Amino acid sequence: MSKTITLRVNDEFYEMIKTAAKGERRSISSLLEYSALFYINNASYVSDNEMEEIMGDKELVNDLRNGLKEIQKGDYEIVDKF
């Protein structure tokens, strides 16, 4: 079953969405749904091939494990990128 959500955006962003939707011949709702799904599928998940490549990089795996240990010990600093 479909769900309705409310999204508040500034005027500039709304115009960008509206223009992109028109260019894609989609409704704004359809464009936002497509864009969210595209992002989730391409940025949030790793394919089996990518995971094999990651796990095959022993130095990377070691660095990730060390980083996890530091996080668990509370030995980290959050750096704001802005």
Rosetta constraint file for C-alpha pairs under 8 A:
AtomPair CA 9 CA 13 HARMONIC 6.23 0.50
AtomPair CA 9 CA 14 HARMONIC 6.21 0.50
AtomPair CA 10 CA 14 HARMONIC 6.22 0.50
AtomPair CA 11 CA 15 HARMONIC 6.21 0.50
AtomPair CA 12 CA 16 HARMONIC 6.41 0.50
AtomPair CA 13 CA 17 HARMONIC 6.23 0.50
AtomPair CA 14 CA 18 HARMONIC 6.01 0.50
AtomPair CA 15 CA 19 HARMONIC 6.01 0.50
AtomPair CA 16 CA 20 HARMONIC 6.10 0.50
AtomPair CA 17 CA 21 HARMONIC 6.00 0.50
AtomPair CA 17 CA 28 HARMONIC 6.64 0.50
AtomPair CA 17 CA 31 HARMONIC 7.85 0.50
AtomPair CA 17 CA 32 HARMONIC 8.00 0.50
AtomPair CA 18 CA 22 HARMONIC 6.18 0.50
AtomPair CA 18 CA 28 HARMONIC 6.16 0.50
AtomPair CA 19 CA 23 HARMONIC 6.16 0.50
AtomPair CA 20 CA 24 HARMONIC 6.21 0.50
AtomPair CA 20 CA 31 HARMONIC 7.81 0.50
AtomPair CA 21 CA 25 HARMONIC 5.92 0.50
AtomPair CA 21 CA 26 HARMONIC 4.96 0.50
AtomPair CA 21 CA 27 HARMONIC 5.80 0.50
AtomPair CA 21 CA 28 HARMONIC 5.43 0.50
AtomPair CA 21 CA 30 HARMONIC 7.97 0.50
AtomPair CA 21 CA 31 HARMONIC 5.69 0.50
AtomPair CA 22 CA 26 HARMONIC 6.12 0.50
AtomPair CA 22 CA 27 HARMONIC 7.34 0.50
AtomPair CA 24 CA 31 HARMONIC 7.87 0.50
AtomPair CA 26 CA 30 HARMONIC 5.88 0.50
AtomPair CA 26 CA 31 HARMONIC 5.98 0.50
AtomPair CA 27 CA 31 HARMONIC 6.18 0.50
AtomPair CA 28 CA 32 HARMONIC 6.15 0.50
AtomPair CA 29 CA 33 HARMONIC 6.16 0.50
AtomPair CA 30 CA 34 HARMONIC 6.05 0.50
AtomPair CA 31 CA 35 HARMONIC 5.94 0.50
AtomPair CA 32 CA 36 HARMONIC 6.03 0.50
AtomPair CA 33 CA 37 HARMONIC 6.19 0.50
AtomPair CA 34 CA 38 HARMONIC 6.02 0.50
AtomPair CA 35 CA 39 HARMONIC 6.13 0.50
AtomPair CA 36 CA 40 HARMONIC 6.13 0.50
AtomPair CA 37 CA 41 HARMONIC 6.02 0.50
AtomPair CA 38 CA 42 HARMONIC 6.01 0.50
AtomPair CA 39 CA 43 HARMONIC 5.48 0.50
AtomPair CA 39 CA 44 HARMONIC 7.30 0.50
AtomPair CA 40 CA 44 HARMONIC 5.14 0.50
AtomPair CA 40 CA 45 HARMONIC 7.18 0.50
AtomPair CA 41 CA 45 HARMONIC 6.08 0.50
AtomPair CA 42 CA 46 HARMONIC 7.93 0.50
AtomPair CA 46 CA 50 HARMONIC 5.90 0.50
AtomPair CA 46 CA 51 HARMONIC 6.17 0.50
AtomPair CA 47 CA 51 HARMONIC 6.18 0.50
AtomPair CA 48 CA 52 HARMONIC 6.18 0.50
AtomPair CA 49 CA 53 HARMONIC 6.33 0.50
AtomPair CA 50 CA 54 HARMONIC 6.17 0.50
AtomPair CA 51 CA 55 HARMONIC 6.01 0.50
AtomPair CA 52 CA 56 HARMONIC 5.96 0.50
AtomPair CA 53 CA 57 HARMONIC 6.56 0.50
AtomPair CA 54 CA 60 HARMONIC 7.27 0.50
AtomPair CA 54 CA 61 HARMONIC 7.31 0.50
AtomPair CA 55 CA 60 HARMONIC 7.96 0.50
AtomPair CA 55 CA 61 HARMONIC 6.33 0.50
AtomPair CA 57 CA 61 HARMONIC 6.28 0.50
AtomPair CA 58 CA 62 HARMONIC 6.06 0.50
AtomPair CA 59 CA 63 HARMONIC 6.17 0.50
AtomPair CA 60 CA 64 HARMONIC 6.13 0.50
AtomPair CA 61 CA 65 HARMONIC 6.18 0.50
AtomPair CA 62 CA 66 HARMONIC 6.18 0.50
AtomPair CA 63 CA 67 HARMONIC 6.07 0.50
AtomPair CA 64 CA 68 HARMONIC 6.17 0.50
AtomPair CA 65 CA 69 HARMONIC 6.31 0.50
AtomPair CA 66 CA 70 HARMONIC 6.31 0.50
AtomPair CA 67 CA 71 HARMONIC 6.26 0.50
AtomPair CA 68 CA 72 HARMONIC 6.18 0.50
AtomPair CA 69 CA 73 HARMONIC 6.27 0.50
AtomPair CA 70 CA 74 HARMONIC 6.15 0.50
AtomPair CA 70 CA 75 HARMONIC 4.94 0.50
AtomPair CA 70 CA 76 HARMONIC 6.52 0.50
AtomPair CA 71 CA 75 HARMONIC 5.71 0.50
AtomPair CA 71 CA 76 HARMONIC 6.03 0.50
